[in-house]
Amino acid sequence: MDWFDWSDSRFWLLLGLAGQVAFASRFLLQWVASEVAGESRVPKSFWYLSIAGSLALLAYAVHRRDPIFTLAYLPNTFVYLRNLMLIRRKEREEATARPATLGAEAARAGG
């Protein structure tokens, strides 16, 4: 006698949710690492492609009325945008610091 009904849709829903939580946690782990470092060490194109893919998959999931797929892609765009904000902030800080550094180097070089 089989003690578990494999055809029960609740089983598959719970399994799908558990799998999605595991999959999504890698995004959260990367996000926390970027926040701690104060920068993203991934190319900007990765984040733009991630946003495009995530929004497209979210639209598809909503269309399909699939709660697991929808939950999978609903929060991702916020994480991708935050990484782009961190990249932009660092680029601004570096651009602001660069002229002062160049001026100090020129003064030391006698020029």
CYANA upper distance limits for C-alpha pairs under 8 A (distance plus 0.5 A):
  6 TRP  CA     11 PHE  CA      7.67
  7 SER  CA     11 PHE  CA      8.39
  8 ASP  CA     12 TRP  CA      7.62
  9 SER  CA     13 LEU  CA      6.63
 10 ARG  CA     14 LEU  CA      6.57
 11 PHE  CA     15 LEU  CA      6.53
 12 TRP  CA     16 GLY  CA      6.39
 13 LEU  CA     17 LEU  CA      6.63
 13 LEU  CA     68 ILE  CA      8.07
 14 LEU  CA     18 ALA  CA      6.56
 15 LEU  CA     19 GLY  CA      6.58
 16 GLY  CA     20 GLN  CA      6.55
 16 GLY  CA     68 ILE  CA      7.02
 17 LEU  CA     21 VAL  CA      6.62
 17 LEU  CA     68 ILE  CA      6.51
 18 ALA  CA     22 ALA  CA      6.81
 19 GLY  CA     23 PHE  CA      6.65
 20 GLN  CA     24 ALA  CA      6.35
 20 GLN  CA     68 ILE  CA      7.75
 20 GLN  CA     72 ALA  CA      6.65
 21 VAL  CA     25 SER  CA      6.51
 21 VAL  CA     72 ALA  CA      8.49
 22 ALA  CA     26 ARG  CA      7.77
 23 PHE  CA     27 PHE  CA      8.23
 24 ALA  CA     28 LEU  CA      7.21
 24 ALA  CA     72 ALA  CA      7.34
 25 SER  CA     29 LEU  CA      6.52
 26 ARG  CA     30 GLN  CA      6.71
 27 PHE  CA     31 TRP  CA      6.60
 27 PHE  CA     76 ASN  CA      8.18
 27 PHE  CA     79 VAL  CA      8.19
 28 LEU  CA     32 VAL  CA      6.62
 28 LEU  CA     79 VAL  CA      8.32
 29 LEU  CA     33 ALA  CA      6.72
 30 GLN  CA     34 SER  CA      6.70
 31 TRP  CA     35 GLU  CA      6.69
 31 TRP  CA     79 VAL  CA      7.08
 31 TRP  CA     83 ASN  CA      7.86
 32 VAL  CA     36 VAL  CA      6.61
 33 ALA  CA     37 ALA  CA      6.68
 34 SER  CA     38 GLY  CA      6.24
 34 SER  CA     39 GLU  CA      5.78
 34 SER  CA     40 SER  CA      5.62
 34 SER  CA     41 ARG  CA      7.98
 34 SER  CA     83 ASN  CA      7.80
 35 GLU  CA     39 GLU  CA      7.11
 38 GLY  CA     86 LEU  CA      7.20
 39 GLU  CA     83 ASN  CA      7.92
 39 GLU  CA     86 LEU  CA      5.85
 39 GLU  CA     87 ILE  CA      6.43
 39 GLU  CA     90 LYS  CA      7.30
 40 SER  CA     83 ASN  CA      6.44
 40 SER  CA     84 LEU  CA      8.33
 40 SER  CA     86 LEU  CA      7.04
 40 SER  CA     87 ILE  CA      6.52
 42 VAL  CA     46 PHE  CA      7.23
 42 VAL  CA     47 TRP  CA      8.36
 43 PRO  CA     47 TRP  CA      7.77
 44 LYS  CA     48 TYR  CA      6.98
 44 LYS  CA     84 LEU  CA      7.37
 44 LYS  CA     87 ILE  CA      8.29
 45 SER  CA     49 LEU  CA      6.53
 46 PHE  CA     50 SER  CA      6.50
 47 TRP  CA     51 ILE  CA      6.64
 47 TRP  CA     80 TYR  CA      5.97
 47 TRP  CA     81 LEU  CA      8.03
 47 TRP  CA     83 ASN  CA      7.93
 47 TRP  CA     84 LEU  CA      7.44
 48 TYR  CA     52 ALA  CA      6.77
 48 TYR  CA     80 TYR  CA      8.18
 49 LEU  CA     53 GLY  CA      6.47
 50 SER  CA     54 SER  CA      6.29
 50 SER  CA     77 THR  CA      8.14
 50 SER  CA     80 TYR  CA      7.39
 51 ILE  CA     55 LEU  CA      6.52
 51 ILE  CA     76 ASN  CA      8.14
 51 ILE  CA     77 THR  CA      5.89
 51 ILE  CA     80 TYR  CA      6.83
 51 ILE  CA     81 LEU  CA      8.24
 52 ALA  CA     56 ALA  CA      6.64
 53 GLY  CA     57 LEU  CA      6.55
 54 SER  CA     58 LEU  CA      6.46
 54 SER  CA     73 TYR  CA      6.14
 54 SER  CA     74 LEU  CA      8.47
 54 SER  CA     76 ASN  CA      7.18
 54 SER  CA     77 THR  CA      7.05
 55 LEU  CA     59 ALA  CA      6.63
 55 LEU  CA     73 TYR  CA      7.77
 55 LEU  CA     77 THR  CA      7.71
 56 ALA  CA     60 TYR  CA      6.78
 57 LEU  CA     61 ALA  CA      6.53
 57 LEU  CA     73 TYR  CA      7.27
 58 LEU  CA     62 VAL  CA      6.62
 58 LEU  CA     69 PHE  CA      7.86
 58 LEU  CA     70 THR  CA      6.16
 58 LEU  CA     73 TYR  CA      5.80
 58 LEU  CA     74 LEU  CA      6.86
 59 ALA  CA     63 HIS  CA      6.62
 60 TYR  CA     64 ARG  CA      6.65
 61 ALA  CA     65 ARG  CA      6.45
 61 ALA  CA     66 ASP  CA      5.92
 61 ALA  CA     67 PRO  CA      8.02
 61 ALA  CA     69 PHE  CA      5.90
 61 ALA  CA     70 THR  CA      5.52
 62 VAL  CA     66 ASP  CA      6.92
 62 VAL  CA     67 PRO  CA      8.34
 62 VAL  CA     70 THR  CA      6.49
 65 ARG  CA     70 THR  CA      8.21
 66 ASP  CA     70 THR  CA      6.50
 67 PRO  CA     71 LEU  CA      6.51
 68 ILE  CA     72 ALA  CA      6.64
 69 PHE  CA     73 TYR  CA      7.15
 70 THR  CA     74 LEU  CA      6.40
 71 LEU  CA     75 PRO  CA      7.96
 72 ALA  CA     76 ASN  CA      8.18
 73 TYR  CA     77 THR  CA      8.09
 75 PRO  CA     79 VAL  CA      7.56
 76 ASN  CA     80 TYR  CA      6.89
 77 THR  CA     81 LEU  CA      6.55
 78 PHE  CA     82 ARG  CA      6.62
 79 VAL  CA     83 ASN  CA      6.89
 80 TYR  CA     84 LEU  CA      6.95
 81 LEU  CA     85 MET  CA      6.72
 82 ARG  CA     86 LEU  CA      6.77
 83 ASN  CA     87 ILE  CA      6.74
 84 LEU  CA     88 ARG  CA      6.61
 85 MET  CA     89 ARG  CA      6.58
 86 LEU  CA     90 LYS  CA      6.74
 87 ILE  CA     91 GLU  CA      6.70
 88 ARG  CA     92 ARG  CA      6.68
 89 ARG  CA     93 GLU  CA      6.69
 90 LYS  CA     94 GLU  CA      6.57
 91 GLU  CA     95 ALA  CA      6.53
 92 ARG  CA     96 THR  CA      6.60
 93 GLU  CA     97 ALA  CA      6.64
 94 GLU  CA     98 ARG  CA      6.38
 95 ALA  CA     99 PRO  CA      7.74
 96 THR  CA    100 ALA  CA      8.02
 97 ALA  CA    101 THR  CA      6.74
 98 ARG  CA    102 LEU  CA      6.56
 99 PRO  CA    103 GLY  CA      6.54
100 ALA  CA    104 ALA  CA      6.71
101 THR  CA    105 GLU  CA      6.68
102 LEU  CA    106 ALA  CA      6.62
103 GLY  CA    107 ALA  CA      6.69
104 ALA  CA    108 ARG  CA      6.74
105 GLU  CA    109 ALA  CA      6.64
106 ALA  CA    110 GLY  CA      6.73
106 ALA  CA    111 GLY  CA      5.60
107 ALA  CA    111 GLY  CA      6.16
